[in-house]
Amino acid sequence: MGYEQNDIFISIDSTIGAHTGIGSNVSQNTALLCGLNHMFGSIFSTEELYEILTSNYVEASHDGTVRFGFNTGLGEASLLHGGFVVIDEVGMFQGSLAVDGVQAIVALAKMEHLAKPEYLEKNILATGLSGDLEVSAIAYGLQTHQKKFGSQCKDVLTKQIIPCIKNKAFHDLMPILNDLNSFGSFERMKERYDGNLMDAFVGSGLRLGAFYGGMSSAGPAMFLLTERDRSVSIVNQLADRFHSSFQEFSISDIGHRLRIKDQIND
């Protein structure tokens, strides 16, 4: 394509905290591949980009190696399509629900306050949830949980969540997701984190006016969804109550597709 070796240089400036379960690796991988695709004339379609990303998901391990990581495809679908997304059992994108005027409040917990002692001893956060550790800590836990609640979760997905997505019913979807916390991934995360603290944080957020609350895919970040004009007030009150257990609070808009911006420097 006219480029010689060492003609392309890549610099990554990310503000998403690593190994907090809120998609730092997914965001960087997707942005990098989409940026390169755009640079070379968009030779891959959105569907092809999704397939490449989800088939080659890797993370840097604590020992300096790069290994295949655990990935569902939801993060890539959210970035490529925007909004609330649904993927099927084999990871194929099924549809999305646009989200306007909604913000996410993300609170990064202090591991010494949130994690159970046995997980602190394994030092899961420091090792980066990569390689063999990620498979044992996350994938195995998901398999065990699926045996117990899989059919119940699938029933909610097919009969309630997907219809809400297709009917663009955002406010109908929120109570369904809150109910799902009682047996979905939020409940599973209580195997390694303090369930009382998790419930207290989400419950407080909902009482203050948030639509929905949950935990990131692997923790220790927790989040709430709320209207834009309520987010600052909610954060201030949560920070005052939970300052000893959470070290950082942030607010951001959600639901936007990944955008590529051309910038030519002289």
Stockholm file with secondary structure:
# STOCKHOLM 1.0

chainA/1-266         MGYEQNDIFISIDSTIGAHTGIGSNVSQNTALLCGLNHMFGSIFSTEELYEILTSNYVEASHDGTVRFGFNTGLGEASLLHGGFVVIDEVGMFQGSLAVDGVQAIVALAKMEHLAKPEYLEKNILATGLSGDLEVSAIAYGLQTHQKKFGSQCKDVLTKQIIPCIKNKAFHDLMPILNDLNSFGSFERMKERYDGNLMDAFVGSGLRLGAFYGGMSSAGPAMFLLTERDRSVSIVNQLADRFHSSFQEFSISDIGHRLRIKDQIND
#=GR chainA/1-266 SS CCCCTTCCCCCCCCCSCTTSSSSHHHHHHHHHHHHHHHHTTCCSCHHHHHHHHHHSCEEECTTSCEEECCCCSHHHHHHHHCSEEEECTTSCEEEEECCCSEEEEEEEECHHHHBCHHHHHHTHHHHTSCHHHHIIIIIHHHHHHHHHHHHHHHHHIIIIIHHHHHTTCHHHHHHHHHHHTTTSHHHHGGGTBCHHHHHHHHHHHHHTTCSEEEECSSSSEEEEEEEGGGHHHHHHHHHHHHTTTEEEEEEEECCCCCCCCCCCCC
#=GC SS_cons         CCCCTTCCCCCCCCCSCTTSSSSHHHHHHHHHHHHHHHHTTCCSCHHHHHHHHHHSCEEECTTSCEEECCCCSHHHHHHHHCSEEEECTTSCEEEEECCCSEEEEEEEECHHHHBCHHHHHHTHHHHTSCHHHHIIIIIHHHHHHHHHHHHHHHHHIIIIIHHHHHTTCHHHHHHHHHHHTTTSHHHHGGGTBCHHHHHHHHHHHHHTTCSEEEECSSSSEEEEEEEGGGHHHHHHHHHHHHTTTEEEEEEEECCCCCCCCCCCCC
//
